């Protein structure tokens, strides 16, 4: 004979211990019980779930069919998820949709049908799969492109050779004009294939030991004349930069491509920032955030305050022949060449963009070991002096993957965390009495309040609360767009764990500088 009290205690223990979300519903889909993992996953407390229909956890298009599926199962036993499991989408309280895997089991207790749903967050797996698929797609395109370019080069060699022979064998003036036009077109074709080979990482690079500051300074002199007076170029070069092995000509070409793309994105005028600094990727978090090998790099950042890029454009930005400039004659090879050059140089490239706010490219080149590179700190871990003492940090970030990573990083530093997907949600949480010591907020977020707006409201209504803003834009070119009367400190992404530790500690200590 079963003991109801004991059975209930066992169920409560299972629910509390589970790292995946779990809910118990009746045959009508009404939620009877949920666990802490469900609260974290959907940003809804037990009091917001119990008594509600499970549709509250689903996007509208899925929720509209839920009752029908349940009724069909009760009537015919036809299964869609029960005992099978499938990948679906979940809906958080803030309206964000995310991927998850749902497994459902059922049982009969005292004549009543009960259902238990186990929900596993697939956000990280989906992001990893997307990154891998994007990398594999670019690699496959690169291999195909390299083969095609090689074959075209052979054809063009024959064409150019024969045209030159005709030119040398006494063609008349009319024929010479035709031969000249044909040669010029063939040479344009040869230039095109050489650019495709760079994307395929089969270009003939001539790397030499270089100082990025010198190469970029020479290029920017040309760009100042090319871009025109309505475009302002700013530079931020670190006083000490390690040398790198690059092809200076290809770097100049890459910088020119990025700058001209920025000009097109900025329309009638704007600001372009070119910055260069040593960067050490030696803590797990930073390497995970930008998906690159640990080590010492020199980062060249190119940021503009133009129109920005859509998520789809960002996903395909480095593919050859993909262009958003169909009406202005863009070939779609500029960014593909930059990507291939950086990869062939042993480096890595990042892209961060928001519609209406601008774009920032980061080119990372492996640093050569010398006296200057030894000045770079060799530990990415946080200094023990900067570890928290259980204070609470409210993490505000609309990207669920970045938010989850930020929470993990901050907890590893000895802090407790709260989380919000938008500035609006965070502000309402504070108005409702949420207790925090620091608000760590992204700058660009959907909704009414961006990071600066949220910080301004906090400074006015919660003056005791400290604020640290983070941004994927490594410049003030974009952040000037959000100018407020009060200035707020910005931690630029990607950042090291030690940087985060020092900034949080400094805020709690009442300091404005680190």
Legacy VTK file of the C-alpha trace (Angstrom):
# vtk DataFile Version 3.0
C-alpha trace
ASCII
DATASET POLYDATA
POINTS 514 float
0.000 0.000 0.000
1.415 3.377 -0.972
1.948 6.242 1.438
0.561 9.482 -0.132
2.698 11.655 2.133
5.845 9.748 1.255
5.002 9.750 -2.471
4.454 13.509 -2.384
7.786 14.056 -0.626
9.578 11.942 -3.239
7.949 13.906 -6.067
8.915 17.212 -4.453
12.503 15.996 -4.087
12.666 14.924 -7.737
11.264 18.246 -8.921
13.693 20.228 -6.780
16.730 18.190 -7.867
15.997 18.246 -11.605
18.140 20.646 -13.644
15.570 20.590 -16.457
12.179 22.243 -16.240
9.368 19.956 -15.063
5.643 20.613 -14.853
2.736 18.383 -13.836
-0.626 19.011 -15.537
-4.074 17.454 -15.536
-5.793 16.139 -18.655
-7.049 19.625 -19.486
-3.513 21.009 -19.555
-3.864 22.912 -16.262
-0.531 23.155 -14.439
-0.678 21.536 -10.988
2.997 21.751 -10.011
6.305 23.094 -11.357
9.932 23.128 -10.234
12.589 25.820 -9.761
14.211 24.995 -13.112
10.919 25.844 -14.850
10.854 29.210 -13.083
14.371 29.948 -14.321
13.636 28.692 -17.836
10.431 30.633 -18.418
11.000 33.557 -15.999
7.716 32.760 -14.219
7.322 31.918 -10.546
5.178 28.990 -9.296
2.387 31.413 -8.408
2.285 32.501 -12.070
2.159 28.918 -13.346
0.020 26.804 -11.048
-3.608 26.956 -12.131
-2.701 28.259 -15.602
-3.001 26.264 -18.810
0.325 24.966 -20.164
-0.338 27.100 -23.246
1.230 29.976 -21.285
4.629 28.369 -21.972
4.128 28.148 -25.745
4.305 30.588 -28.681
0.898 31.489 -30.122
1.094 29.219 -33.181
1.844 26.171 -31.000
-0.513 27.100 -28.155
-3.472 27.349 -30.532
-3.176 23.616 -31.331
-2.387 22.364 -27.818
-5.938 21.698 -26.610
-6.804 19.918 -29.846
-3.790 17.609 -29.512
-4.730 16.817 -25.903
-8.343 16.089 -26.812
-7.247 13.917 -29.722
-4.911 11.926 -27.483
-7.565 11.416 -24.800
-9.994 10.223 -27.447
-7.780 8.081 -29.720
-4.449 7.628 -27.941
-2.653 9.177 -30.926
0.742 10.498 -29.755
2.600 13.581 -30.903
4.986 14.156 -27.991
3.884 11.766 -25.231
6.442 8.988 -24.843
8.290 10.258 -27.915
9.722 13.713 -27.213
10.429 16.385 -29.776
12.162 19.711 -30.321
9.761 22.647 -29.987
9.837 26.303 -28.944
9.119 27.836 -25.547
7.850 31.298 -24.642
9.349 33.293 -21.773
7.482 35.887 -19.760
9.309 38.700 -21.570
8.041 37.407 -24.922
11.282 35.846 -26.154
11.022 32.503 -27.929
13.705 29.866 -27.422
14.326 26.239 -28.536
13.743 23.355 -26.140
13.219 19.608 -26.140
10.040 18.339 -24.486
9.416 14.806 -23.231
5.969 13.990 -21.831
4.847 11.009 -19.767
1.438 10.246 -18.322
-0.039 8.263 -15.472
-3.404 7.710 -13.808
-3.743 8.661 -10.141
-7.037 8.094 -8.325
-8.820 7.854 -11.653
-7.391 11.135 -12.921
-5.011 11.401 -15.868
-1.832 13.346 -15.038
0.947 14.410 -17.410
4.573 15.211 -16.571
6.558 17.331 -19.052
10.362 17.510 -18.879
11.803 20.500 -20.784
15.471 20.856 -21.712
16.805 24.237 -22.919
18.442 23.857 -26.360
19.643 27.458 -26.677
23.353 26.673 -26.265
23.195 23.557 -28.422
21.343 25.439 -31.155
23.879 28.286 -31.059
26.762 25.803 -31.273
25.101 23.947 -34.138
24.469 27.217 -35.985
28.100 28.334 -35.507
29.367 24.938 -36.682
27.019 24.915 -39.668
28.099 28.447 -40.600
31.772 27.479 -40.360
31.238 24.286 -42.344
29.227 26.172 -44.973
32.001 28.739 -45.391
34.610 25.967 -45.562
32.577 24.097 -48.193
32.028 27.281 -50.198
35.742 28.010 -49.870
36.753 24.593 -51.216
34.317 24.860 -54.119
35.334 28.455 -54.825
39.030 27.562 -54.756
38.518 24.789 -57.294
36.467 26.983 -59.614
38.936 29.880 -59.343
41.843 27.536 -60.114
40.123 26.222 -63.254
39.209 29.739 -64.369
42.802 30.847 -63.909
43.900 28.089 -66.283
41.325 29.195 -68.853
42.275 32.857 -68.484
45.956 32.003 -68.858
45.222 30.444 -72.244
42.985 33.374 -73.283
45.482 36.046 -72.238
48.397 34.180 -73.811
46.643 33.857 -77.172
45.524 37.492 -77.157
49.095 38.617 -76.486
50.366 36.442 -79.346
47.811 38.017 -81.692
48.903 41.463 -80.519
52.558 40.639 -81.246
51.897 39.218 -84.745
51.147 42.432 -86.532
47.431 43.037 -85.958
46.066 46.212 -87.568
44.741 49.172 -85.560
41.134 47.936 -85.581
42.192 44.478 -84.411
44.526 45.927 -81.771
41.631 47.878 -80.228
39.569 44.696 -79.990
42.515 42.728 -78.555
43.158 45.479 -75.996
39.528 45.399 -74.797
39.613 41.599 -74.578
42.888 41.668 -72.613
41.519 44.199 -70.144
38.431 42.047 -69.556
40.566 38.932 -69.138
42.749 40.735 -66.598
39.625 41.776 -64.676
38.638 38.108 -64.645
42.085 37.187 -63.335
41.720 39.789 -60.579
38.330 38.330 -59.655
39.694 34.796 -59.396
42.629 36.006 -57.287
40.152 37.524 -54.838
38.180 34.279 -54.768
41.390 32.385 -53.995
41.986 34.682 -51.019
38.542 33.771 -49.653
39.354 30.087 -50.240
42.564 30.660 -48.226
44.656 29.668 -51.233
45.883 33.133 -52.062
49.576 33.796 -52.467
50.177 35.758 -49.268
53.568 37.340 -48.559
53.582 37.717 -44.776
56.246 39.834 -43.098
56.759 40.941 -39.506
54.596 44.055 -39.233
53.335 46.686 -36.831
49.599 47.011 -37.457
49.678 50.661 -36.388
52.139 51.586 -39.149
50.312 49.668 -41.887
46.929 51.061 -40.835
48.255 54.627 -40.543
49.454 54.509 -44.152
46.111 53.120 -45.312
44.094 55.692 -43.372
45.953 58.535 -45.105
44.619 57.228 -48.404
41.170 56.649 -46.940
40.901 60.222 -45.684
41.131 61.405 -49.272
38.890 58.621 -50.605
36.025 58.886 -48.110
35.598 62.643 -48.261
35.030 65.414 -45.743
31.609 64.174 -44.546
33.171 61.062 -43.014
35.320 61.460 -39.910
37.965 58.826 -39.128
39.032 58.441 -35.497
41.916 56.265 -34.313
42.679 54.643 -30.984
46.057 52.906 -31.185
47.542 51.408 -28.021
51.037 52.706 -27.153
52.433 49.155 -27.079
51.402 46.653 -29.755
53.024 43.305 -30.504
54.244 42.643 -34.049
52.291 40.201 -36.244
53.048 38.186 -39.369
50.782 39.511 -42.119
50.806 40.464 -45.766
50.767 44.298 -45.558
49.200 44.675 -49.006
46.339 42.347 -48.116
45.825 44.074 -44.770
45.568 47.412 -46.556
43.027 45.884 -48.925
41.044 44.453 -45.984
40.972 47.795 -44.165
39.943 49.587 -47.355
37.104 47.111 -47.880
35.824 47.526 -44.317
36.058 51.316 -44.509
34.261 51.551 -47.858
31.526 49.207 -46.612
31.180 51.470 -43.561
30.924 54.533 -45.802
28.079 52.931 -47.750
26.315 52.005 -44.490
26.652 55.540 -43.093
24.973 57.246 -46.036
25.586 61.007 -46.216
28.148 61.063 -43.410
29.295 59.528 -40.152
32.178 58.457 -37.957
34.565 55.542 -38.363
36.769 54.366 -35.508
39.866 52.226 -36.107
41.445 50.868 -32.928
44.407 48.541 -32.348
45.405 46.835 -29.092
46.946 43.705 -27.653
44.412 41.135 -26.454
45.026 37.963 -24.490
42.480 35.174 -24.911
43.419 33.066 -21.928
40.298 32.517 -19.908
37.615 30.023 -20.797
34.802 32.555 -20.885
36.326 34.877 -23.455
37.439 32.007 -25.707
33.915 30.574 -25.517
32.297 33.926 -26.259
34.192 34.551 -29.498
34.987 30.916 -30.407
38.751 31.139 -30.873
41.910 29.508 -29.586
43.518 30.864 -26.460
46.643 32.922 -26.920
48.013 36.420 -27.484
46.544 38.451 -30.326
46.587 41.941 -31.764
43.034 43.110 -32.412
42.184 45.565 -35.164
38.653 46.927 -34.651
36.753 48.870 -37.305
33.476 50.410 -36.077
30.944 52.686 -37.748
27.696 54.383 -36.741
25.829 53.449 -39.925
22.583 51.634 -40.588
23.692 48.288 -39.133
22.969 44.794 -40.459
20.010 42.449 -40.137
20.568 39.071 -38.407
20.274 37.358 -41.802
22.879 39.677 -43.343
25.223 39.039 -40.409
24.815 35.283 -40.834
25.815 35.439 -44.512
28.126 38.469 -44.456
31.320 36.535 -45.280
29.884 34.412 -48.094
31.236 35.306 -51.548
28.744 37.084 -53.818
26.347 37.813 -50.961
25.641 41.545 -50.993
23.085 44.005 -49.692
24.147 46.549 -52.351
22.194 45.185 -55.298
21.302 48.694 -56.452
24.820 50.091 -56.173
26.793 47.399 -57.944
28.308 45.573 -54.973
30.046 42.297 -55.911
29.757 40.634 -52.512
33.470 39.769 -52.477
34.802 42.453 -50.105
34.004 40.792 -46.778
34.699 37.338 -48.227
38.236 38.516 -49.052
38.689 39.971 -45.565
37.499 36.704 -44.000
39.816 34.568 -46.143
42.827 36.824 -45.543
42.369 36.814 -41.748
41.841 33.041 -41.636
44.834 32.343 -43.896
46.898 34.574 -41.604
46.008 32.288 -38.677
43.597 34.815 -37.200
39.920 35.210 -36.425
37.219 37.729 -37.336
34.159 38.797 -35.344
31.111 40.803 -36.359
28.747 42.735 -34.105
25.900 44.832 -35.481
22.521 46.277 -34.550
20.040 47.753 -37.013
20.084 51.533 -36.929
23.148 51.700 -34.669
26.159 50.558 -36.664
28.605 47.716 -37.121
31.890 46.669 -35.547
34.389 44.197 -37.036
37.185 42.708 -34.951
40.231 41.240 -36.745
42.442 39.143 -34.444
45.987 38.310 -35.572
48.329 36.031 -33.559
50.917 38.155 -31.749
54.602 37.361 -32.177
56.414 36.792 -28.914
58.736 39.679 -28.068
59.524 42.085 -25.244
56.332 44.065 -25.827
54.068 41.020 -25.862
55.510 40.015 -22.479
53.859 43.132 -21.075
50.464 41.460 -21.619
49.095 39.873 -18.413
49.326 36.112 -18.661
46.434 35.197 -16.418
42.810 35.638 -17.348
41.585 34.610 -13.912
40.207 37.121 -11.459
42.491 38.455 -8.730
41.422 37.016 -5.384
41.129 40.590 -4.092
38.305 41.225 -6.550
36.080 38.288 -5.606
32.575 39.209 -4.427
31.077 38.436 -1.033
27.606 37.314 -1.979
26.351 40.659 -3.304
23.552 40.487 -5.916
24.002 41.460 -9.558
20.968 41.958 -11.805
22.040 40.803 -15.283
20.092 42.515 -18.097
20.713 41.008 -21.552
18.292 40.169 -24.388
20.507 37.468 -25.938
19.714 34.351 -23.912
23.054 32.671 -24.658
25.063 35.736 -23.615
22.837 36.220 -20.555
23.391 32.634 -19.415
27.152 32.972 -19.889
27.222 36.304 -18.025
25.339 34.786 -15.100
27.823 31.913 -14.968
30.793 34.275 -15.031
29.376 36.508 -12.311
28.470 33.593 -10.051
32.019 32.273 -10.405
33.175 35.615 -9.001
31.256 35.078 -5.781
28.077 37.032 -6.533
24.409 36.094 -6.528
22.411 36.921 -9.646
19.006 38.004 -10.862
18.212 38.165 -14.571
16.070 40.102 -17.034
15.741 39.886 -20.806
15.071 43.595 -21.398
15.623 46.957 -19.765
11.849 47.293 -19.355
11.671 43.998 -17.431
14.630 44.948 -15.233
13.124 48.328 -14.380
9.789 46.728 -13.462
11.600 44.164 -11.283
13.278 46.984 -9.364
9.992 48.859 -9.052
8.417 45.672 -7.673
11.063 45.448 -4.958
13.814 43.246 -6.422
16.952 43.705 -4.319
20.290 44.090 -6.094
23.639 45.778 -5.471
24.682 46.191 -9.127
22.828 46.231 -12.439
24.969 44.774 -15.228
23.189 45.736 -18.446
23.704 45.390 -22.179
23.563 48.683 -24.066
21.373 47.746 -27.039
18.120 45.955 -26.166
14.584 45.714 -27.532
11.791 47.618 -25.824
11.499 51.161 -24.537
14.617 51.236 -22.339
18.113 50.685 -23.721
21.061 50.302 -21.347
21.635 54.046 -20.949
17.938 54.739 -20.409
17.792 52.065 -17.728
20.941 53.419 -16.071
19.501 56.957 -16.082
16.271 55.809 -14.412
18.226 53.864 -11.819
20.454 56.858 -11.065
17.342 58.963 -10.477
15.072 56.507 -8.656
17.531 54.061 -7.049
20.644 56.195 -6.395
22.178 53.607 -4.083
22.257 51.046 -6.917
25.441 50.806 -9.030
25.299 50.291 -12.815
27.801 48.755 -15.240
26.950 48.808 -18.950
28.401 46.398 -21.498
28.451 46.735 -25.280
29.611 44.790 -28.312
30.672 48.069 -29.903
34.318 48.656 -29.083
34.031 52.406 -29.531
32.280 55.584 -28.541
31.240 56.087 -32.164
28.070 54.135 -31.423
27.648 54.856 -27.726
27.523 58.599 -28.432
24.134 57.870 -30.010
22.820 57.087 -26.531
24.305 60.166 -24.865
22.837 61.137 -21.495
23.595 63.933 -19.066
25.267 61.406 -16.786
28.173 59.354 -18.141
28.251 55.647 -17.386
31.191 53.282 -17.479
31.176 50.741 -20.344
32.769 47.288 -20.357
33.342 46.383 -24.000
32.659 42.869 -25.297
34.450 40.548 -25.481
35.950 41.050 -22.021
38.127 38.941 -19.769
36.981 37.531 -16.462
39.577 39.661 -14.682
38.181 42.822 -16.345
34.670 41.964 -15.174
35.898 41.208 -11.654
37.745 44.524 -11.353
34.832 46.602 -12.657
32.277 45.002 -10.325
34.609 45.302 -7.348
35.373 48.951 -8.128
31.675 49.808 -8.293
30.982 48.194 -4.942
33.973 49.992 -3.447
32.500 53.302 -4.635
35.251 53.923 -7.192
34.595 55.259 -10.705
37.883 54.135 -12.166
39.729 50.880 -12.484
LINES 1 515
514 0 1 2 3 4 5 6 7 8 9 10 11 12 13 14 15 16 17 18 19 20 21 22 23 24 25 26 27 28 29 30 31 32 33 34 35 36 37 38 39 40 41 42 43 44 45 46 47 48 49 50 51 52 53 54 55 56 57 58 59 60 61 62 63 64 65 66 67 68 69 70 71 72 73 74 75 76 77 78 79 80 81 82 83 84 85 86 87 88 89 90 91 92 93 94 95 96 97 98 99 100 101 102 103 104 105 106 107 108 109 110 111 112 113 114 115 116 117 118 119 120 121 122 123 124 125 126 127 128 129 130 131 132 133 134 135 136 137 138 139 140 141 142 143 144 145 146 147 148 149 150 151 152 153 154 155 156 157 158 159 160 161 162 163 164 165 166 167 168 169 170 171 172 173 174 175 176 177 178 179 180 181 182 183 184 185 186 187 188 189 190 191 192 193 194 195 196 197 198 199 200 201 202 203 204 205 206 207 208 209 210 211 212 213 214 215 216 217 218 219 220 221 222 223 224 225 226 227 228 229 230 231 232 233 234 235 236 237 238 239 240 241 242 243 244 245 246 247 248 249 250 251 252 253 254 255 256 257 258 259 260 261 262 263 264 265 266 267 268 269 270 271 272 273 274 275 276 277 278 279 280 281 282 283 284 285 286 287 288 289 290 291 292 293 294 295 296 297 298 299 300 301 302 303 304 305 306 307 308 309 310 311 312 313 314 315 316 317 318 319 320 321 322 323 324 325 326 327 328 329 330 331 332 333 334 335 336 337 338 339 340 341 342 343 344 345 346 347 348 349 350 351 352 353 354 355 356 357 358 359 360 361 362 363 364 365 366 367 368 369 370 371 372 373 374 375 376 377 378 379 380 381 382 383 384 385 386 387 388 389 390 391 392 393 394 395 396 397 398 399 400 401 402 403 404 405 406 407 408 409 410 411 412 413 414 415 416 417 418 419 420 421 422 423 424 425 426 427 428 429 430 431 432 433 434 435 436 437 438 439 440 441 442 443 444 445 446 447 448 449 450 451 452 453 454 455 456 457 458 459 460 461 462 463 464 465 466 467 468 469 470 471 472 473 474 475 476 477 478 479 480 481 482 483 484 485 486 487 488 489 490 491 492 493 494 495 496 497 498 499 500 501 502 503 504 505 506 507 508 509 510 511 512 513
